[in-house]
Amino acid sequence: MCGIVGYIGNRDAYPVLIKGLKRLEYRGYDSAGVALINAQGQLDVYKTKGKVADLENFVVEKDVSGTIGIAHTRWATHGEPNSANAHPHVSSSRNLALVHNGIIENYATIKAKLLAKGYKFCSETDTEVLVQLIEYVQISNHLSLFKAVQLALRQVIGAYAIAVLDKKNPKEIVVARKSSPLVIGVGDNEYFVGSDASPIVEYTNKVVYLKDGEIACITLGKDLEIVNLNNVKMVPEIKDVEFNLGKLEKGGYPHFMLKEVFEQPDCIIDCMRGRVNVESQKVLLSAVIDHKDKLLNARRFIIVACGTSWHAGLIGKRLIESFCRIPVEVNYASEFRYSDPLIDERDVVIAISQSGETADTLAAIELAKSKGAFIYGICNAIGSSIPRSTETGSYIHVGPEIGVASTKAFTGQVTVLTILALALAQEKHTMTKELFIKVLDELNRIPEKMKEVLYLDQQISNLAKIFTYAHNFIYMGRGYSYPVALEGALKLKEISYIHAEGYPAAEMKHGPIALVDIEMPVVVIATSGSLYEKVVSNVQEIKARKGRIIAIVTKGDQVISKMADWIIEIPETLECLDPLLTTLPLQLLAYHIAVCKGMNVDQPRNLAKSVTVE
Ligand code: G6P
């Protein structure tokens, strides 16, 4: 996590850096800082605990002039979020300033060596160790900054994206990356640096995605110079990036999360565009067309993902197994990477990630690749690391997601997984024509039905007021609704800090039901479908213990509606598509409870949207 921005050119750097940091705040917001070299060659470093807005207040009446600078918004790993630990960090001579996203794993060993040589440290961070190491290498070998960074990084184990300035050379920024993303924007006699393209696209659509192990020297008035750690010259690949800046604004909504919840009907249309064709009764997924043999002959699929994307994976498993009869395993990427998995070239790994940058998911991909598996990525962020490291894949095309709690990405992922399952079934002939067409038709109707669900916003907002003071919540569901229960509970935890658990409804009696009393709100996803009667029994068990039931039911429901304390009625659809509708009221419930509690919905404490550390 952490966001990095850099600028060198003829504009004032500070406004570019601040605007960029705001765009990257989804990556962390524990502290923020900026380093600028002014016209007199002085290096000014300002940093403070808190958000980018706190940094803006902090620099009022300070000198923020200069046409070269780097900036950072932090998600703390080493050392608490205070201003001493905030980036940029400076070297002992105060000539170098550095911002870093990632973790230097062997920082303690390097720090011990530098301490022995008389270096002093002002923070607890691994980053300060890195800037001191670079300076040490630079001074002891009389090297340029570019060369010193290259040599210093050879001693480093870990993950990093860095940007470094040297006050002695105010026309140059050196950047490098390994496992953490870094993008360079190429303008007209100016360069930009960002953890992603969002701080850059306003000024130029020409970008270079730095590759793992590459170091770039960005010099004003010169072409980019890129080498790898072994000093082999690399040719910069300049790409065009498309970005809708409007999507980075709140568009009249009080929070990005609410905007993104309401965008879902349109997102699903975008996600299906060109892929779902109701007239011809076909689905078209280019990855399946291009890699038919590999996918159809897979021994099994292994889904790897984290957080909300993992929940989407659980739904994907059901869809693929039911439509295509291919066995599917779903793993947390963080567990998979250290599990010595039994996997080989007969397996297909599906990596699901909104950001395309999650460190554990990337590591799981690398492991699977090393064992010969075929890798399929399902991502949202175009051009991010996962799509670039996979053999094929499908973007979910829901547009930038800014709210830290993932919403539209989840339904986008479930939609792509549904299309993938249909595309494979179409080739494998594992579904009857009737069922195939029925699913296709219903999928096509989902955006309209989502709109109906979103009309319930006011009802859900009223309901939320009742639960503002709840300390615990249980969410339960079965079949396709079990992952939805997990996702509903996660949303509530993330943004309202209320403890919430998702359970398979029938598992309640094996322990969690002991928690149920008159104080316990229990959200039940109880739509009509093959397991409805079973869920009725589970609801009865909760009712008998006086739990307070909030039921998500299908419009016209007669049984559970009479048992529940509150009901939320959603339109009928096929059981396999239910998650695309049932998730929405749970997103809204979490949102409104968090708003009632006065929480920072878009930037909840301790979280970040892009988790680039393991
Ligand atoms: C973080 C985010 C979650 C997200 C998870 C996985 O924890 O806050 O919203 O689900 O990372 O991220 P990914 O980008 O790989 O889907």
Residues whose N, C-alpha, C, O or C-beta is under 5 A from the ligand:
A	BS01	G6P	C306 G307 T308 S309 I352 S353 Q354 S355 G356 T358 V404 A405 S406 A608 K609 V611
